[in-house]
Amino acid sequence: MTFLPVEGSTGPIFDLKLDLREVQRVLDALLSFAALFDLDGRLWLANEATLRVGGFGRDQLLGRRLGEAPWFSHDPSIAMRMTEAVAAAARGESSRFETRALTAQGEYLDVDVAFELLRDDQGNGLAVLASATDITDLRRKAALLAESETLFRALFEQASDAICLFDPVSHQVVLFNSKAADVLGYTHEEFARLGIGDIDAIESRTETRLRVDRIQRVGFSTFETIHRRKDGTLRDVEVRTSLVVAGGRELILAVWVDISERLAAARRLEESEALFRGLFEQSSDLLCVWDPATLRPVLFNRVAHESLGYNEAEFRALTAYEIEAPESSVTIPARIERLRSEGRVACNVTIRSKLGARFHGEVRAWPIMLEGREHYFSVWVDRSARVEEERFRLQRTREVELVLRRACLGEMAAMVAHELNQPLQAIALEAEALGYELGDLDGEGGHPGVQAIRAAVLRAGDLIRRIRGLVVAHTHDAVSTGLFCVVRNALAMNEVFARQHGVCVEAELDPQVPRVAGVAVELEQVCLNLLNNAVEAAAGSTDARCRVILRRGSPDKVEIVFEDSGPGASPEIETQLFEPFVSAKPGGMGMGLRISRQIVTMHGGTIEFQNRSAEQPTTVVVTLPALAEEEAP
Amino acid sequence: MDRRRLYLVDDDEQVRRALGRFFSRVGFEVRAFDSGAGFLAAIDALDQGCVLLDLNLPDGSGIEVLRELRARGSDLPVILLTGYGDQAALEEARALGACQFLEKPQDPQHLLECVRTSLLMPGEAIGL
């Protein structure tokens, strides 16, 4: 520690009865800057802190005015102010202000400076005490604080989430951002008057209190609830709360986001997932998702394992190589190769059941992502069954067509026979009578001409009978027949026809109806006739719709009802519907209904036409006698 | 020469006239009708003779006429004539006591024989 007075300095200080060493020590102990000036304004004493920050030796500073000191000489206006402040203090005018000083390291310091006149017991000025405090950090912190507050305010106001502070006791709103009021449809003023109970639509006051208690205890809580908007509509929200202390007061900070859309999307996703799961499970094709590394099925529908005779666990343990028969058209590695290069593959594949039965089909496969990893999805369609089914349907359609053709031919033959037999009979009788006129009174032997006519007529009659016998010679071998299959087969045969006519055919078939004694192919012909008629009638109508109902009629009857949305039959057609060669359809032969009635009559049933009315659509009802339960096989 | 009565019921005029001419020529008293209703309106339960009845009539089936006839208590012998055979109608006719069920065209002599036989043995049914 060095000591003043500096050699050669003069002034009132020498008159002080102070221990200058003590003064120096006191000043040096200060962290603040301190210096003493004589009343002339010249530096007389400066503490360690001042010299250190100045970076100068004591000798360089003593005797200088404050404005000349290197801390302030960088700025003439500051320099002048400092010198004047010392002079003013010497005159008894204390001052204090903030200014800027330059350190020896070239840094600026913000300083809080004060100037005070030191007086003796009589009040005479002795020296000016200049002290300064470094407030650079303080200023920086204040600036940061102000910046941070602006930032916080902006964040608070501009946040996309609704933010609100609640009083934990009254549950009233204390502070909130615009979003909070906006999302609930309130103005700023209205929202400021609300409490938690006005906002939460499901929580009781007790529940709110318990929740607030918990937040106060634990510090935070995140939950989902429902908020009621001003207009009464409800919104699903997720609320994040935490306990905050502001101005020495505990508050509940709540931030909420509207999750209604997210929940709705989640619900839609769930529905869609359920739908696809349903489709997956109920598909009649074999659906599998394969692990590409092991080639084992990781996901599959019930048909996949059941149709091959495996239980779920057994099937899961198999590899593609064990499920497929080696005769498949493209080998598994070749297929995987193609799947990788082309993104999908379709080829014929033969698979085998647990017991070794082989099924021919077609597989289509493509890559899918499952749990973030690529897998293969395959659909195997049984072609053997489909081919068989197609073959059966074609055969059945031919048989049904044959029934119609034969019936048409029979009907025409009967008509022709009837029409020809009448004049033939007349010819025979007239010839016979003529014979009598010619003198052949007893008719025995008769006139040769009459004999010839008689023989020719009988030959013609016989010929007609034989021709008719050829076309109507079919036997009606009725057996116990299930009408459910009959109607379903007719629906299958009508499917393309209905689609071509743009008509929607609905079926309400009771599979439990009693069986009837009948010839399935003939009854299918009846159903197909009536279905085709209904479709043609409905085509072009506004609704374009047909309905087939199979139901139990009276206890011993089964009914097949055909309804259509068409305009119904005109009165002149209605009375002749079942006559041959009468048709409401352009180009129609007019045999369908007649033949249908013949077949139904042959089965001991009836067929009834009910024209369209205000109460009901055009309806045809076929009623057939049911077989008693014990008659049915 | 038969002077017994023969009722002809047939809607075909040609056939009706030819039957009438033939049976009149062989001595029957012929009464001809073109409908079942006309015949039923004219007939009485006590009337005698034979009926030649067409199966297909404009106002219904010959079977219905036969049924009505029997319902009135008449046991007139009835021969059913038809343009074409019908097994169901044949069975019904037989059940209603028709003597014959004949398909056109028939040899007139055979027809005459049948009518004569039916008048001798009324009510006895025989086949087609």
Interface residues (C-beta under 8 A of the other chain):
Chain A: A414 A417 H418 E419 N421 Q422 P423 L424 Q425 A426 I427 A428 L429 E430 A431 E432 A433 Y436 E437 G443 R454 V457 L458 A460 G461 R465 R468
Chain B: D12 Q14 V15 R17 A18 L19 R21 F22 R25 V26 N56 L81 G83 Y84 G85 E103 K104 P105 Q106 D107 P108 Q109 L111 L112
